[in-house]
């Protein structure tokens, strides 16, 4: 429209654009057919790659009956493999917990030279094949490795023994706790820690009473993932273990040996135990995620 503005000697028509608020665009909703198709594809994928393998594992494990199923765990080699797997996880997980908390605290709460390099080192096991990781330990501690002659002279066994299995497992699993805590602690910032220090708290008091309560659920989440990977690790452990039955075989290695010997029922029985451990981890992970979602404002 035109609005007449009066000046000192004349009236000038001035165009003025009418301010009309634009209608808010309604969120686009997919048609029921599209939603149904996407849901069907997702369920089909989950059924084919997750549910069906689990069904096959448990059905094959119970193929010869419950008596044979439980007898597969009573075999000395199977018992030793289960014991070694639990021992390895019991050592690797606490070590990675301490390292993960320490590294995440240093990276998110302090500025120092080499910080980016430390983050890169934490991500290293994600980019290196587990087999290569195991080979590195063989080259370091094997009989022909850099430290092999000295270890042999002092009767210290690392490769083809339990220490090598533990070291290889720690290497492939140490990013999980740190990588879970770093984004969480970056999001929380440093305001609460700085306030605690200003009020007179020491470094340890700040960590135990301020930092740790804020990260406890994320820490448990990282520990669960680390434990699941430690129990199921195959590649690195396979290289450093030597496949000594009853001594250096973990559960995944014992399953491979049984399968190669065509002892399928026993192999699937031990595999079902690993699957049960994975399911327990998945349930615990889901419960933690639910707890974290409820804590969010």
CORWOMO-V599025 format. One record per pair of residues at least 24 apart in sequence whose ideal C-beta (glycine too) atoms are under 6 Angstrom apart, sorted by sequence separation. I is the first residue (numbers start at 1). J is the second residue. D is the distance in whole Angstrom. If there is no record, write none. Layout:
BEGIN
I,J,D  I,J,D
END
This chain:
BEGIN
188,214,6  137,164,6  137,167,6  137,168,6  184,215,6  134,168,5  181,215,6  184,218,4  181,218,6  133,171,5  180,218,5  133,172,6  180,221,6  130,172,5  180,222,3  177,222,4  176,222,5  231,277,6  125,172,5  176,225,5  177,226,6  125,175,5  176,226,4  122,175,5  173,226,5  228,281,4  122,178,5  173,229,5  173,230,5  224,281,5  224,284,6  169,230,5  172,233,6  224,285,5  169,233,5  172,236,5  221,288,5  168,236,4  220,288,6  168,237,6  217,288,6  165,237,5  168,240,5  104,178,5  217,291,6  91,166,5  95,170,6  99,174,6  103,178,5  107,182,6  217,292,5  164,240,4  165,241,6  88,165,6  92,169,5  96,173,6  100,177,3  104,181,4  108,185,4  88,166,5  92,170,5  96,174,5  100,178,4  104,182,5  108,186,5  97,177,6  88,169,5  92,173,6  96,177,5  100,181,6  104,185,5  109,190,6  159,240,5  160,242,3  134,236,4  133,236,4  137,240,5  131,235,5  135,239,6  130,235,3  134,239,3  130,236,4  134,240,5  131,239,6  97,223,6  96,226,5  93,226,5  93,227,5  89,227,6  92,230,5  89,230,4  89,231,5  85,231,6  85,250,5  80,246,5  84,250,5  85,251,5  77,245,5  81,249,5  77,246,5  81,250,6  81,251,5  81,254,4  78,270,6  72,266,4  72,269,4  69,269,5  64,265,5  63,265,6  61,268,4  60,268,4  61,269,4  57,268,6  61,272,4  57,271,5  58,272,5  57,272,5  57,275,5  54,275,6
END
